[in-house]
Amino acid sequence: MDVRTVMGAIVSSIIDPVVLLIFSAGVFLFTWGLVVFLLNLESSEKRQVGVKHMIWGILGVFVMATVFGIIDIITETFGLGDPTRLGF
């Protein structure tokens, strides 16, 4: 078993599902915040809750995109090639 095989197994069985789960949670949180914001336009307090949800959702998506980029940089730097790709 070489490094490429181990790296591919780690990425495909652990990292890919975690990244996909958190990416999906970020999109859901943003969408939920947008719904809360739009349904409560008359209430400043509830609008702020929606805005906070949207901000956290955007941050989650940004972090996951960054993690994906860092993993790609690491695999390319060490010559591991492309063990697996996320199915986006």
Gaussian input, Z-matrix of N, CA and C with variables (Angstrom, degrees):
# hf/3-21g

backbone

0 1
 N
 C     1     B1
 C     2     B2     1     A1
 N     3     B3     2     A2     1     D1
 C     4     B4     3     A3     2     D2
 C     5     B5     4     A4     3     D3
 N     6     B6     5     A5     4     D4
 C     7     B7     6     A6     5     D5
 C     8     B8     7     A7     6     D6
 N     9     B9     8     A8     7     D7
 C    10    B10     9     A9     8     D8
 C    11    B11    10    A10     9     D9
 N    12    B12    11    A11    10    D10
 C    13    B13    12    A12    11    D11
 C    14    B14    13    A13    12    D12
 N    15    B15    14    A14    13    D13
 C    16    B16    15    A15    14    D14
 C    17    B17    16    A16    15    D15
 N    18    B18    17    A17    16    D16
 C    19    B19    18    A18    17    D17
 C    20    B20    19    A19    18    D18
 N    21    B21    20    A20    19    D19
 C    22    B22    21    A21    20    D20
 C    23    B23    22    A22    21    D21
 N    24    B24    23    A23    22    D22
 C    25    B25    24    A24    23    D23
 C    26    B26    25    A25    24    D24
 N    27    B27    26    A26    25    D25
 C    28    B28    27    A27    26    D26
 C    29    B29    28    A28    27    D27
 N    30    B30    29    A29    28    D28
 C    31    B31    30    A30    29    D29
 C    32    B32    31    A31    30    D30
 N    33    B33    32    A32    31    D31
 C    34    B34    33    A33    32    D32
 C    35    B35    34    A34    33    D33
 N    36    B36    35    A35    34    D34
 C    37    B37    36    A36    35    D35
 C    38    B38    37    A37    36    D36
 N    39    B39    38    A38    37    D37
 C    40    B40    39    A39    38    D38
 C    41    B41    40    A40    39    D39
 N    42    B42    41    A41    40    D40
 C    43    B43    42    A42    41    D41
 C    44    B44    43    A43    42    D42
 N    45    B45    44    A44    43    D43
 C    46    B46    45    A45    44    D44
 C    47    B47    46    A46    45    D45
 N    48    B48    47    A47    46    D46
 C    49    B49    48    A48    47    D47
 C    50    B50    49    A49    48    D48
 N    51    B51    50    A50    49    D49
 C    52    B52    51    A51    50    D50
 C    53    B53    52    A52    51    D51
 N    54    B54    53    A53    52    D52
 C    55    B55    54    A54    53    D53
 C    56    B56    55    A55    54    D54
 N    57    B57    56    A56    55    D55
 C    58    B58    57    A57    56    D56
 C    59    B59    58    A58    57    D57
 N    60    B60    59    A59    58    D58
 C    61    B61    60    A60    59    D59
 C    62    B62    61    A61    60    D60
 N    63    B63    62    A62    61    D61
 C    64    B64    63    A63    62    D62
 C    65    B65    64    A64    63    D63
 N    66    B66    65    A65    64    D64
 C    67    B67    66    A66    65    D65
 C    68    B68    67    A67    66    D66
 N    69    B69    68    A68    67    D67
 C    70    B70    69    A69    68    D68
 C    71    B71    70    A70    69    D69
 N    72    B72    71    A71    70    D70
 C    73    B73    72    A72    71    D71
 C    74    B74    73    A73    72    D72
 N    75    B75    74    A74    73    D73
 C    76    B76    75    A75    74    D74
 C    77    B77    76    A76    75    D75
 N    78    B78    77    A77    76    D76
 C    79    B79    78    A78    77    D77
 C    80    B80    79    A79    78    D78
 N    81    B81    80    A80    79    D79
 C    82    B82    81    A81    80    D80
 C    83    B83    82    A82    81    D81
 N    84    B84    83    A83    82    D82
 C    85    B85    84    A84    83    D83
 C    86    B86    85    A85    84    D84
 N    87    B87    86    A86    85    D85
 C    88    B88    87    A87    86    D86
 C    89    B89    88    A88    87    D87
 N    90    B90    89    A89    88    D88
 C    91    B91    90    A90    89    D89
 C    92    B92    91    A91    90    D90
 N    93    B93    92    A92    91    D91
 C    94    B94    93    A93    92    D92
 C    95    B95    94    A94    93    D93
 N    96    B96    95    A95    94    D94
 C    97    B97    96    A96    95    D95
 C    98    B98    97    A97    96    D96
 N    99    B99    98    A98    97    D97
 C   100   B100    99    A99    98    D98
 C   101   B101   100   A100    99    D99
 N   102   B102   101   A101   100   D100
 C   103   B103   102   A102   101   D101
 C   104   B104   103   A103   102   D102
 N   105   B105   104   A104   103   D103
 C   106   B106   105   A105   104   D104
 C   107   B107   106   A106   105   D105
 N   108   B108   107   A107   106   D106
 C   109   B109   108   A108   107   D107
 C   110   B110   109   A109   108   D108
 N   111   B111   110   A110   109   D109
 C   112   B112   111   A111   110   D110
 C   113   B113   112   A112   111   D111
 N   114   B114   113   A113   112   D112
 C   115   B115   114   A114   113   D113
 C   116   B116   115   A115   114   D114
 N   117   B117   116   A116   115   D115
 C   118   B118   117   A117   116   D116
 C   119   B119   118   A118   117   D117
 N   120   B120   119   A119   118   D118
 C   121   B121   120   A120   119   D119
 C   122   B122   121   A121   120   D120
 N   123   B123   122   A122   121   D121
 C   124   B124   123   A123   122   D122
 C   125   B125   124   A124   123   D123
 N   126   B126   125   A125   124   D124
 C   127   B127   126   A126   125   D125
 C   128   B128   127   A127   126   D126
 N   129   B129   128   A128   127   D127
 C   130   B130   129   A129   128   D128
 C   131   B131   130   A130   129   D129
 N   132   B132   131   A131   130   D130
 C   133   B133   132   A132   131   D131
 C   134   B134   133   A133   132   D132
 N   135   B135   134   A134   133   D133
 C   136   B136   135   A135   134   D134
 C   137   B137   136   A136   135   D135
 N   138   B138   137   A137   136   D136
 C   139   B139   138   A138   137   D137
 C   140   B140   139   A139   138   D138
 N   141   B141   140   A140   139   D139
 C   142   B142   141   A141   140   D140
 C   143   B143   142   A142   141   D141
 N   144   B144   143   A143   142   D142
 C   145   B145   144   A144   143   D143
 C   146   B146   145   A145   144   D144
 N   147   B147   146   A146   145   D145
 C   148   B148   147   A147   146   D146
 C   149   B149   148   A148   147   D147
 N   150   B150   149   A149   148   D148
 C   151   B151   150   A150   149   D149
 C   152   B152   151   A151   150   D150
 N   153   B153   152   A152   151   D151
 C   154   B154   153   A153   152   D152
 C   155   B155   154   A154   153   D153
 N   156   B156   155   A155   154   D154
 C   157   B157   156   A156   155   D155
 C   158   B158   157   A157   156   D156
 N   159   B159   158   A158   157   D157
 C   160   B160   159   A159   158   D158
 C   161   B161   160   A160   159   D159
 N   162   B162   161   A161   160   D160
 C   163   B163   162   A162   161   D161
 C   164   B164   163   A163   162   D162
 N   165   B165   164   A164   163   D163
 C   166   B166   165   A165   164   D164
 C   167   B167   166   A166   165   D165
 N   168   B168   167   A167   166   D166
 C   169   B169   168   A168   167   D167
 C   170   B170   169   A169   168   D168
 N   171   B171   170   A170   169   D169
 C   172   B172   171   A171   170   D170
 C   173   B173   172   A172   171   D171
 N   174   B174   173   A173   172   D172
 C   175   B175   174   A174   173   D173
 C   176   B176   175   A175   174   D174
 N   177   B177   176   A176   175   D175
 C   178   B178   177   A177   176   D176
 C   179   B179   178   A178   177   D177
 N   180   B180   179   A179   178   D178
 C   181   B181   180   A180   179   D179
 C   182   B182   181   A181   180   D180
 N   183   B183   182   A182   181   D181
 C   184   B184   183   A183   182   D182
 C   185   B185   184   A184   183   D183
 N   186   B186   185   A185   184   D184
 C   187   B187   186   A186   185   D185
 C   188   B188   187   A187   186   D186
 N   189   B189   188   A188   187   D187
 C   190   B190   189   A189   188   D188
 C   191   B191   190   A190   189   D189
 N   192   B192   191   A191   190   D190
 C   193   B193   192   A192   191   D191
 C   194   B194   193   A193   192   D192
 N   195   B195   194   A194   193   D193
 C   196   B196   195   A195   194   D194
 C   197   B197   196   A196   195   D195
 N   198   B198   197   A197   196   D196
 C   199   B199   198   A198   197   D197
 C   200   B200   199   A199   198   D198
 N   201   B201   200   A200   199   D199
 C   202   B202   201   A201   200   D200
 C   203   B203   202   A202   201   D201
 N   204   B204   203   A203   202   D202
 C   205   B205   204   A204   203   D203
 C   206   B206   205   A205   204   D204
 N   207   B207   206   A206   205   D205
 C   208   B208   207   A207   206   D206
 C   209   B209   208   A208   207   D207
 N   210   B210   209   A209   208   D208
 C   211   B211   210   A210   209   D209
 C   212   B212   211   A211   210   D210
 N   213   B213   212   A212   211   D211
 C   214   B214   213   A213   212   D212
 C   215   B215   214   A214   213   D213
 N   216   B216   215   A215   214   D214
 C   217   B217   216   A216   215   D215
 C   218   B218   217   A217   216   D216
 N   219   B219   218   A218   217   D217
 C   220   B220   219   A219   218   D218
 C   221   B221   220   A220   219   D219
 N   222   B222   221   A221   220   D220
 C   223   B223   222   A222   221   D221
 C   224   B224   223   A223   222   D222
 N   225   B225   224   A224   223   D223
 C   226   B226   225   A225   224   D224
 C   227   B227   226   A226   225   D225
 N   228   B228   227   A227   226   D226
 C   229   B229   228   A228   227   D227
 C   230   B230   229   A229   228   D228
 N   231   B231   230   A230   229   D229
 C   232   B232   231   A231   230   D230
 C   233   B233   232   A232   231   D231
 N   234   B234   233   A233   232   D232
 C   235   B235   234   A234   233   D233
 C   236   B236   235   A235   234   D234
 N   237   B237   236   A236   235   D235
 C   238   B238   237   A237   236   D236
 C   239   B239   238   A238   237   D237
 N   240   B240   239   A239   238   D238
 C   241   B241   240   A240   239   D239
 C   242   B242   241   A241   240   D240
 N   243   B243   242   A242   241   D241
 C   244   B244   243   A243   242   D242
 C   245   B245   244   A244   243   D243
 N   246   B246   245   A245   244   D244
 C   247   B247   246   A246   245   D245
 C   248   B248   247   A247   246   D246
 N   249   B249   248   A248   247   D247
 C   250   B250   249   A249   248   D248
 C   251   B251   250   A250   249   D249
 N   252   B252   251   A251   250   D250
 C   253   B253   252   A252   251   D251
 C   254   B254   253   A253   252   D252
 N   255   B255   254   A254   253   D253
 C   256   B256   255   A255   254   D254
 C   257   B257   256   A256   255   D255
 N   258   B258   257   A257   256   D256
 C   259   B259   258   A258   257   D257
 C   260   B260   259   A259   258   D258
 N   261   B261   260   A260   259   D259
 C   262   B262   261   A261   260   D260
 C   263   B263   262   A262   261   D261

   B1=1.4588
   B2=1.5313
   B3=1.3163
   B4=1.4558
   B5=1.5322
   B6=1.3241
   B7=1.4657
   B8=1.5233
   B9=1.3249
   B10=1.4656
   B11=1.5339
   B12=1.3179
   B13=1.4611
   B14=1.5222
   B15=1.3337
   B16=1.4691
   B17=1.5198
   B18=1.3265
   B19=1.4718
   B20=1.5240
   B21=1.3143
   B22=1.4609
   B23=1.5134
   B24=1.3344
   B25=1.4637
   B26=1.5225
   B27=1.3220
   B28=1.4659
   B29=1.5227
   B30=1.3161
   B31=1.4650
   B32=1.5188
   B33=1.3273
   B34=1.4655
   B35=1.5189
   B36=1.3271
   B37=1.4620
   B38=1.5252
   B39=1.3170
   B40=1.4664
   B41=1.5284
   B42=1.3015
   B43=1.4610
   B44=1.5231
   B45=1.3306
   B46=1.4685
   B47=1.5272
   B48=1.3452
   B49=1.4692
   B50=1.5293
   B51=1.3217
   B52=1.4654
   B53=1.5264
   B54=1.3215
   B55=1.4638
   B56=1.5209
   B57=1.3190
   B58=1.4625
   B59=1.5290
   B60=1.3302
   B61=1.4636
   B62=1.5256
   B63=1.3054
   B64=1.4618
   B65=1.5282
   B66=1.3269
   B67=1.4599
   B68=1.5295
   B69=1.3293
   B70=1.4686
   B71=1.5250
   B72=1.3290
   B73=1.4650
   B74=1.5266
   B75=1.3189
   B76=1.4656
   B77=1.5118
   B78=1.3232
   B79=1.4673
   B80=1.5229
   B81=1.3362
   B82=1.4643
   B83=1.5221
   B84=1.3264
   B85=1.4619
   B86=1.5237
   B87=1.3267
   B88=1.4571
   B89=1.5274
   B90=1.3304
   B91=1.4644
   B92=1.5204
   B93=1.3261
   B94=1.4640
   B95=1.5342
   B96=1.3121
   B97=1.4609
   B98=1.5157
   B99=1.3266
   B100=1.4601
   B101=1.5241
   B102=1.3286
   B103=1.4696
   B104=1.5236
   B105=1.3339
   B106=1.4694
   B107=1.5259
   B108=1.3169
   B109=1.4621
   B110=1.5245
   B111=1.3245
   B112=1.4649
   B113=1.5293
   B114=1.3223
   B115=1.4633
   B116=1.5246
   B117=1.3157
   B118=1.4642
   B119=1.5269
   B120=1.3056
   B121=1.4635
   B122=1.5255
   B123=1.3206
   B124=1.4660
   B125=1.5275
   B126=1.3216
   B127=1.4608
   B128=1.5317
   B129=1.3147
   B130=1.4628
   B131=1.5281
   B132=1.3289
   B133=1.4586
   B134=1.5311
   B135=1.3242
   B136=1.4652
   B137=1.5273
   B138=1.3183
   B139=1.4675
   B140=1.5203
   B141=1.3275
   B142=1.4712
   B143=1.5284
   B144=1.3378
   B145=1.4677
   B146=1.5249
   B147=1.3284
   B148=1.4597
   B149=1.5172
   B150=1.3171
   B151=1.4674
   B152=1.5271
   B153=1.3291
   B154=1.4671
   B155=1.5238
   B156=1.3275
   B157=1.4670
   B158=1.5301
   B159=1.3245
   B160=1.4642
   B161=1.5250
   B162=1.3224
   B163=1.4661
   B164=1.5243
   B165=1.3441
   B166=1.4566
   B167=1.5227
   B168=1.3225
   B169=1.4604
   B170=1.5168
   B171=1.3254
   B172=1.4656
   B173=1.5261
   B174=1.3277
   B175=1.4682
   B176=1.5268
   B177=1.3326
   B178=1.4635
   B179=1.5149
   B180=1.3190
   B181=1.4644
   B182=1.5313
   B183=1.3215
   B184=1.4589
   B185=1.5276
   B186=1.3291
   B187=1.4648
   B188=1.5276
   B189=1.3212
   B190=1.4626
   B191=1.5268
   B192=1.3140
   B193=1.4640
   B194=1.5263
   B195=1.3351
   B196=1.4557
   B197=1.5222
   B198=1.3315
   B199=1.4682
   B200=1.5241
   B201=1.3207
   B202=1.4566
   B203=1.5272
   B204=1.3236
   B205=1.4590
   B206=1.5169
   B207=1.3280
   B208=1.4648
   B209=1.5220
   B210=1.3234
   B211=1.4626
   B212=1.5212
   B213=1.3159
   B214=1.4635
   B215=1.5265
   B216=1.3284
   B217=1.4666
   B218=1.5241
   B219=1.3327
   B220=1.4666
   B221=1.5213
   B222=1.3323
   B223=1.4663
   B224=1.5252
   B225=1.3229
   B226=1.4640
   B227=1.5282
   B228=1.3293
   B229=1.4624
   B230=1.5229
   B231=1.3226
   B232=1.4544
   B233=1.5209
   B234=1.3245
   B235=1.4529
   B236=1.5137
   B237=1.3040
   B238=1.4582
   B239=1.5197
   B240=1.3200
   B241=1.4563
   B242=1.5099
   B243=1.2996
   B244=1.4601
   B245=1.5239
   B246=1.3502
   B247=1.4639
   B248=1.5228
   B249=1.2925
   B250=1.4672
   B251=1.5097
   B252=1.2990
   B253=1.4596
   B254=1.5063
   B255=1.3159
   B256=1.4517
   B257=1.5159
   B258=1.3095
   B259=1.4547
   B260=1.5113
   B261=1.3308
   B262=1.4650
   B263=1.5048
   A1=108.31
   A2=116.06
   A3=119.95
   A4=110.88
   A5=115.38
   A6=121.59
   A7=111.12
   A8=116.94
   A9=120.89
   A10=110.80
   A11=117.09
   A12=121.24
   A13=111.09
   A14=116.42
   A15=120.65
   A16=110.39
   A17=116.76
   A18=120.68
   A19=110.50
   A20=117.37
   A21=121.05
   A22=111.86
   A23=116.97
   A24=120.85
   A25=111.31
   A26=117.01
   A27=120.61
   A28=110.58
   A29=116.03
   A30=119.73
   A31=111.03
   A32=117.29
   A33=119.35
   A34=113.22
   A35=118.70
   A36=119.13
   A37=114.26
   A38=118.43
   A39=119.76
   A40=111.69
   A41=117.05
   A42=120.63
   A43=112.27
   A44=117.86
   A45=120.26
   A46=112.88
   A47=119.06
   A48=117.92
   A49=113.54
   A50=117.47
   A51=120.37
   A52=110.47
   A53=116.87
   A54=120.49
   A55=110.13
   A56=116.98
   A57=120.98
   A58=111.31
   A59=117.38
   A60=121.33
   A61=111.20
   A62=117.70
   A63=120.55
   A64=110.88
   A65=117.12
   A66=120.55
   A67=110.00
   A68=116.33
   A69=120.73
   A70=111.29
   A71=116.86
   A72=120.20
   A73=110.79
   A74=117.32
   A75=120.68
   A76=112.30
   A77=116.37
   A78=120.11
   A79=110.11
   A80=117.05
   A81=120.51
   A82=110.79
   A83=117.53
   A84=120.91
   A85=111.11
   A86=117.00
   A87=120.03
   A88=110.65
   A89=116.32
   A90=120.84
   A91=110.95
   A92=116.95
   A93=120.72
   A94=110.31
   A95=117.44
   A96=120.82
   A97=112.05
   A98=116.72
   A99=120.73
   A100=110.96
   A101=116.72
   A102=120.73
   A103=110.42
   A104=117.10
   A105=120.84
   A106=109.85
   A107=117.03
   A108=121.52
   A109=110.96
   A110=116.76
   A111=120.37
   A112=112.93
   A113=117.47
   A114=120.09
   A115=112.78
   A116=117.63
   A117=121.29
   A118=111.26
   A119=116.69
   A120=120.00
   A121=112.69
   A122=117.40
   A123=119.93
   A124=112.92
   A125=117.82
   A126=121.47
   A127=109.99
   A128=115.32
   A129=120.64
   A130=111.75
   A131=116.42
   A132=121.36
   A133=111.26
   A134=116.14
   A135=120.31
   A136=111.35
   A137=116.86
   A138=119.67
   A139=110.30
   A140=116.11
   A141=120.16
   A142=111.28
   A143=116.52
   A144=120.15
   A145=109.52
   A146=116.48
   A147=120.61
   A148=112.25
   A149=116.40
   A150=120.77
   A151=110.31
   A152=117.43
   A153=120.79
   A154=110.93
   A155=116.91
   A156=120.45
   A157=110.64
   A158=116.34
   A159=119.61
   A160=111.19
   A161=116.86
   A162=120.61
   A163=110.47
   A164=117.27
   A165=120.17
   A166=111.56
   A167=116.97
   A168=120.32
   A169=111.85
   A170=116.44
   A171=120.55
   A172=110.34
   A173=117.18
   A174=120.22
   A175=111.25
   A176=117.03
   A177=120.54
   A178=112.16
   A179=116.66
   A180=120.65
   A181=109.85
   A182=117.59
   A183=121.28
   A184=111.21
   A185=117.05
   A186=120.80
   A187=110.48
   A188=116.97
   A189=119.50
   A190=111.68
   A191=117.65
   A192=120.02
   A193=109.94
   A194=116.81
   A195=121.37
   A196=111.17
   A197=116.95
   A198=120.92
   A199=110.08
   A200=116.26
   A201=120.11
   A202=110.43
   A203=117.63
   A204=121.27
   A205=112.56
   A206=117.09
   A207=120.97
   A208=110.61
   A209=116.99
   A210=120.37
   A211=110.04
   A212=116.63
   A213=121.10
   A214=110.59
   A215=117.50
   A216=121.36
   A217=110.65
   A218=117.19
   A219=120.95
   A220=110.81
   A221=117.16
   A222=119.07
   A223=111.64
   A224=117.38
   A225=120.07
   A226=111.52
   A227=117.66
   A228=121.53
   A229=111.45
   A230=116.62
   A231=120.44
   A232=112.83
   A233=116.49
   A234=120.00
   A235=114.24
   A236=116.25
   A237=119.42
   A238=111.50
   A239=115.53
   A240=119.09
   A241=111.92
   A242=115.17
   A243=121.86
   A244=108.54
   A245=118.26
   A246=119.57
   A247=112.75
   A248=117.22
   A249=121.90
   A250=107.35
   A251=116.02
   A252=120.95
   A253=108.08
   A254=115.33
   A255=118.95
   A256=108.56
   A257=116.46
   A258=120.32
   A259=113.62
   A260=118.58
   A261=120.61
   A262=109.31
   D1=120.88
   D2=-178.61
   D3=-98.14
   D4=177.07
   D5=-176.43
   D6=-62.72
   D7=-38.70
   D8=-179.24
   D9=-61.80
   D10=-41.37
   D11=179.99
   D12=-66.95
   D13=-44.40
   D14=179.32
   D15=-64.28
   D16=-45.39
   D17=179.48
   D18=-62.02
   D19=-42.37
   D20=178.27
   D21=-62.37
   D22=-40.40
   D23=179.18
   D24=-66.83
   D25=-41.66
   D26=179.34
   D27=-64.87
   D28=-46.25
   D29=-178.30
   D30=-64.79
   D31=-45.55
   D32=-174.87
   D33=-74.52
   D34=-30.66
   D35=-175.91
   D36=-97.98
   D37=-21.19
   D38=-177.38
   D39=-118.77
   D40=-56.55
   D41=-170.71
   D42=-71.10
   D43=-46.21
   D44=-179.10
   D45=-56.65
   D46=-49.10
   D47=179.41
   D48=-64.32
   D49=-36.82
   D50=179.81
   D51=-67.35
   D52=-44.66
   D53=178.88
   D54=-62.13
   D55=-44.68
   D56=179.95
   D57=-63.53
   D58=-40.64
   D59=179.14
   D60=-64.10
   D61=-47.14
   D62=-178.27
   D63=-70.97
   D64=-36.38
   D65=175.60
   D66=-61.59
   D67=-44.89
   D68=178.36
   D69=-64.44
   D70=-39.94
   D71=177.99
   D72=-63.36
   D73=-38.40
   D74=177.65
   D75=-64.25
   D76=-43.36
   D77=178.05
   D78=-65.09
   D79=-42.80
   D80=178.58
   D81=-63.07
   D82=-44.30
   D83=-179.16
   D84=-63.14
   D85=-40.99
   D86=176.64
   D87=-61.85
   D88=-46.39
   D89=-179.55
   D90=-62.77
   D91=-42.99
   D92=178.80
   D93=-63.10
   D94=-42.11
   D95=177.42
   D96=-62.16
   D97=-38.36
   D98=177.21
   D99=-64.64
   D100=-42.33
   D101=178.22
   D102=-63.65
   D103=-46.24
   D104=178.96
   D105=-60.63
   D106=-42.80
   D107=179.68
   D108=-61.36
   D109=-47.99
   D110=-176.53
   D111=-70.49
   D112=-32.10
   D113=-179.87
   D114=-78.63
   D115=-15.00
   D116=-176.33
   D117=-125.06
   D118=46.01
   D119=-178.96
   D120=-64.49
   D121=-25.57
   D122=-177.65
   D123=-84.45
   D124=-15.94
   D125=-177.28
   D126=-108.46
   D127=113.32
   D128=-178.25
   D129=-63.00
   D130=-38.66
   D131=-178.20
   D132=-64.22
   D133=-46.82
   D134=-178.59
   D135=-71.97
   D136=-30.48
   D137=175.35
   D138=-63.24
   D139=-40.04
   D140=179.42
   D141=-62.51
   D142=-36.31
   D143=176.73
   D144=-62.69
   D145=-43.81
   D146=177.77
   D147=-61.90
   D148=-41.82
   D149=178.95
   D150=-63.21
   D151=-42.41
   D152=178.67
   D153=-61.87
   D154=-41.59
   D155=177.99
   D156=-62.33
   D157=-42.28
   D158=-179.98
   D159=-64.85
   D160=-40.78
   D161=179.59
   D162=-63.68
   D163=-46.03
   D164=179.01
   D165=-64.49
   D166=-35.77
   D167=176.47
   D168=-63.49
   D169=-44.68
   D170=178.61
   D171=-64.27
   D172=-41.73
   D173=178.02
   D174=-62.23
   D175=-41.05
   D176=178.37
   D177=-61.76
   D178=-44.36
   D179=178.65
   D180=-64.98
   D181=-41.50
   D182=178.85
   D183=-62.47
   D184=-44.56
   D185=179.96
   D186=-62.11
   D187=-43.02
   D188=-179.32
   D189=-67.15
   D190=-37.49
   D191=176.25
   D192=-65.10
   D193=-37.72
   D194=178.08
   D195=-66.57
   D196=-43.56
   D197=178.14
   D198=-60.26
   D199=-44.07
   D200=178.58
   D201=-60.30
   D202=-41.75
   D203=177.96
   D204=-65.15
   D205=-40.91
   D206=179.09
   D207=-64.42
   D208=-42.53
   D209=177.97
   D210=-61.72
   D211=-40.98
   D212=178.97
   D213=-64.05
   D214=-42.43
   D215=178.52
   D216=-63.08
   D217=-43.21
   D218=-179.67
   D219=-63.40
   D220=-45.77
   D221=-178.77
   D222=-65.45
   D223=-35.72
   D224=178.58
   D225=-74.75
   D226=-36.10
   D227=-178.78
   D228=-64.36
   D229=-42.72
   D230=-177.80
   D231=-90.49
   D232=10.59
   D233=176.00
   D234=69.29
   D235=24.64
   D236=-179.72
   D237=-82.63
   D238=-6.13
   D239=177.93
   D240=71.75
   D241=-133.02
   D242=-175.01
   D243=-128.29
   D244=80.90
   D245=-175.02
   D246=-59.62
   D247=-45.44
   D248=175.28
   D249=-153.30
   D250=165.70
   D251=176.36
   D252=-127.38
   D253=146.78
   D254=173.54
   D255=-66.16
   D256=145.04
   D257=-176.45
   D258=-86.28
   D259=47.25
   D260=178.93
   D261=-84.28

